[in-house]
Amino acid sequence: MIFDVKIIISLKSGMLDPEACAIQHALSNLGFETEYLTNSKLYNVGIKAEDAESAKARAEEMCGRLLANPVIQSYSVEVTE
């Protein structure tokens, strides 16, 4: 069975995000005031697995080995059929 997996990679709290700062500043210049802005990456992945637990474990392995830097980033994994 193929599972649809959504992986979101974000910087951990307290990490400097220059891209988000630049976007927030640009929004302010356009008249849009924001209290905060964060930047995340979204990966939609189709994973072939026996069950949802196996698909999630595989996605978490992908994050640990390539997609996320565990020192400065956190990730979340959501699996649907």
C-alpha positions as CSV (number, residue, x, y, z in Angstrom):
1,M,0.0,0.0,0.0
2,I,1.2,3.5,-0.7
3,F,0.8,6.1,2.1
4,D,0.8,9.8,1.6
5,V,3.3,11.3,4.1
6,K,3.6,15.0,5.0
7,I,7.0,16.0,6.5
8,I,7.4,19.5,7.9
9,I,11.0,20.7,8.7
10,S,11.3,23.8,10.9
11,L,14.1,25.5,12.7
12,K,14.1,24.9,16.4
13,S,12.9,27.7,18.7
14,G,15.6,30.3,19.3
15,M,17.5,29.6,16.0
16,L,18.1,32.6,13.8
17,D,16.1,32.5,10.6
18,P,17.4,35.2,8.3
19,E,15.0,34.4,5.5
20,A,12.0,34.8,7.8
21,C,13.4,38.0,9.2
22,A,13.8,39.4,5.6
23,I,10.2,38.4,4.7
24,Q,8.8,39.9,7.9
25,H,10.7,43.1,7.2
26,A,9.4,43.2,3.6
27,L,5.8,42.6,4.8
28,S,6.2,45.5,7.2
29,N,7.4,47.7,4.4
30,L,4.2,46.8,2.5
31,G,2.1,47.7,5.5
32,F,1.5,44.2,6.9
33,E,2.4,44.2,10.6
34,T,3.2,40.7,12.0
35,E,4.1,39.7,15.5
36,Y,6.3,36.8,14.3
37,L,7.0,34.8,11.1
38,T,8.6,31.4,10.7
39,N,9.7,29.5,7.7
40,S,9.3,25.7,7.2
41,K,9.8,23.2,4.4
42,L,7.0,20.9,3.4
43,Y,7.7,17.5,1.7
44,N,4.9,15.4,0.4
45,V,6.2,11.9,-0.1
46,G,4.5,8.7,-1.3
47,I,5.9,5.7,0.7
48,K,5.1,2.1,0.0
49,A,4.8,0.2,3.3
50,E,2.8,-2.5,4.9
51,D,1.0,-0.2,7.4
52,A,0.9,3.5,8.5
53,E,3.4,2.8,11.4
54,S,6.0,1.4,9.0
55,A,5.5,4.4,6.6
56,K,5.9,6.8,9.5
57,A,9.1,5.0,10.7
58,R,10.5,5.2,7.2
59,A,9.8,8.9,6.9
60,E,11.4,9.6,10.3
61,E,14.4,7.7,9.1
62,M,14.6,9.9,6.1
63,C,14.5,13.0,8.3
64,G,17.2,11.6,10.6
65,R,19.5,10.7,7.8
66,L,19.0,13.4,5.2
67,L,16.1,15.9,5.4
68,A,16.6,17.5,8.8
69,N,19.6,18.7,10.7
70,P,18.7,17.5,14.3
71,V,21.0,20.1,15.9
72,I,19.1,23.1,14.5
73,Q,15.8,21.7,13.1
74,S,12.8,19.8,14.2
75,Y,10.4,17.8,12.1
76,S,6.9,16.4,12.2
77,V,5.5,13.5,10.2
78,E,1.8,13.0,9.3
79,V,0.7,9.8,7.5
80,T,-2.6,9.3,5.6
81,E,-3.7,6.6,3.2
